[in-house]
């Protein structure tokens, strides 16, 4: 067995290039690209790619029992949420609101987590063009990260 140095990520996703330190984590990640969802809820039949997501989902059924099934319903599409803040976040998909902005390139996001992900994968040099910063320029590889040289 080969020992890895801290931060070493020898396994690369052939679809998006994201790197991983463990082969099984790469395999689990690839379900994002394949759409495979082998885990399912026995209570409602909903399917999931990750066991942790199924576990989180099962808590919604527990909350239904605790709250008497009280949900926060989206007035636009009818989707229901067990937490008001989740509905608030969802509403941004309808309004187009993007309150989180990258301080380096100006790109905006509707969720804070998407900005954090962007900050990790986008180049750090402010002089790069918008297409270079977001991977739409095929002549430039994303090799640096915002905030990291």
Wavefront OBJ file of the C-alpha trace (Angstrom):
o trace
v 0.000 0.000 0.000
v 1.365 3.399 -1.006
v 1.245 6.157 1.616
v 0.043 9.567 0.496
v 1.565 12.835 1.552
v -0.818 15.334 3.178
v -2.825 17.067 0.460
v -1.811 14.581 -2.255
v -4.720 13.715 -4.584
v -3.668 11.115 -7.164
v -7.189 10.185 -8.346
v -8.683 12.435 -11.025
v -12.262 12.514 -12.332
v -12.159 11.982 -16.113
v -15.322 14.073 -16.539
v -14.461 17.275 -14.647
v -10.840 16.947 -13.531
v -11.598 17.215 -9.811
v -8.973 15.362 -7.788
v -9.351 13.025 -4.806
v -7.064 11.358 -2.298
v -9.070 8.117 -2.263
v -10.340 5.968 -5.134
v -13.669 5.205 -3.418
v -14.365 8.924 -2.964
v -13.707 9.447 -6.688
v -16.093 6.588 -7.510
v -18.802 8.123 -5.314
v -18.191 11.546 -6.922
v -18.632 10.103 -10.425
v -22.297 9.429 -9.624
v -22.773 13.179 -10.044
v -21.941 12.729 -13.734
v -23.685 9.399 -14.331
v -26.874 10.271 -12.481
v -26.708 6.953 -10.628
v -28.786 6.972 -7.412
v -28.491 3.568 -5.728
v -29.852 4.632 -2.313
v -33.600 5.053 -1.840
v -36.016 6.037 0.891
v -38.260 3.144 1.916
v -40.877 5.636 3.127
v -41.403 7.685 -0.035
v -39.274 6.042 -2.758
v -37.052 9.063 -3.411
v -33.573 8.066 -4.654
v -30.131 9.429 -3.707
v -26.553 9.141 -4.937
v -25.000 9.397 -1.488
v -25.908 7.493 1.690
v -25.401 10.668 3.747
v -28.013 12.471 1.636
v -30.494 9.656 2.247
v -29.765 9.869 5.981
v -30.421 13.623 5.910
v -33.622 13.045 3.925
v -34.892 10.536 6.482
v -34.799 13.320 9.066
v -37.495 15.135 7.051
v -39.829 12.206 7.705
v -38.980 12.370 11.410
v -39.728 16.125 11.396
v -43.046 15.447 9.639
v -44.031 13.279 12.604
v -42.843 15.896 15.113
v -44.468 18.887 13.403
v -47.572 17.117 12.220
v -46.365 17.379 8.622
v -46.109 21.193 8.660
v -44.249 22.412 5.594
v -43.223 25.679 4.013
v -44.609 25.596 0.474
v -43.181 27.482 -2.509
v -45.938 29.680 -3.965
v -44.402 29.423 -7.458
v -43.876 25.686 -7.932
v -45.439 24.006 -4.906
v -42.242 22.381 -3.652
v -42.381 21.885 0.111
v -39.661 22.404 2.713
v -39.461 21.471 6.371
v -37.422 24.585 7.183
v -38.295 28.190 6.295
v -34.686 29.068 5.436
v -34.605 26.272 2.856
v -37.691 27.751 1.176
v -36.052 31.191 1.263
v -32.963 29.781 -0.469
v -35.129 27.915 -3.002
v -37.059 31.093 -3.876
v -33.860 32.501 -5.398
v -34.229 29.963 -8.210
v -37.455 31.741 -9.190
v -36.408 35.343 -8.550
v -32.901 35.035 -10.012
v -31.471 36.764 -6.939
v -27.733 36.139 -6.546
v -26.631 37.835 -3.312
v -23.180 36.220 -3.043
v -20.481 37.806 -5.226
v -16.880 36.749 -5.924
v -14.579 39.588 -4.868
v -12.004 38.600 -7.507
v -14.005 38.238 -10.730
v -17.438 39.586 -9.822
v -19.374 36.403 -10.616
v -22.556 36.111 -8.518
v -24.187 33.076 -6.871
v -27.554 32.268 -5.318
v -26.037 30.153 -2.529
v -23.057 30.835 -0.276
v -21.756 27.284 -0.775
v -21.584 27.805 -4.553
v -19.426 30.909 -4.012
v -17.130 28.933 -1.691
v -16.764 26.179 -4.319
v -16.067 28.766 -7.028
v -13.442 30.425 -4.838
v -11.603 27.103 -4.561
v -11.550 26.262 -8.281
v -11.276 29.600 -10.097
v -7.911 31.270 -10.905
v -6.558 33.811 -8.407
v -5.164 36.385 -10.820
v -7.623 39.302 -11.178
v -6.170 40.071 -14.622
v -7.630 36.919 -16.213
v -10.619 37.380 -18.472
v -14.076 36.304 -17.349
v -14.029 33.354 -19.779
v -10.619 32.289 -18.497
v -11.739 32.575 -14.891
v -14.721 30.340 -15.425
v -13.246 27.670 -17.645
v -15.040 28.658 -20.855
v -11.776 29.550 -22.593
v -10.359 26.177 -23.766
v -6.852 27.604 -24.200
v -6.453 28.229 -20.473
v -6.336 25.514 -17.808
v -7.476 26.330 -14.294
v -4.263 25.837 -12.353
v -4.500 28.438 -9.594
v -7.173 29.135 -7.034
v -8.680 32.428 -5.900
v -6.750 33.516 -2.843
v -4.024 30.861 -3.243
v -0.797 31.232 -5.208
l 1 2 3 4 5 6 7 8 9 10 11 12 13 14 15 16 17 18 19 20 21 22 23 24 25 26 27 28 29 30 31 32 33 34 35 36 37 38 39 40 41 42 43 44 45 46 47 48 49 50 51 52 53 54 55 56 57 58 59 60 61 62 63 64 65 66 67 68 69 70 71 72 73 74 75 76 77 78 79 80 81 82 83 84 85 86 87 88 89 90 91 92 93 94 95 96 97 98 99 100 101 102 103 104 105 106 107 108 109 110 111 112 113 114 115 116 117 118 119 120 121 122 123 124 125 126 127 128 129 130 131 132 133 134 135 136 137 138 139 140 141 142 143 144 145 146 147 148 149
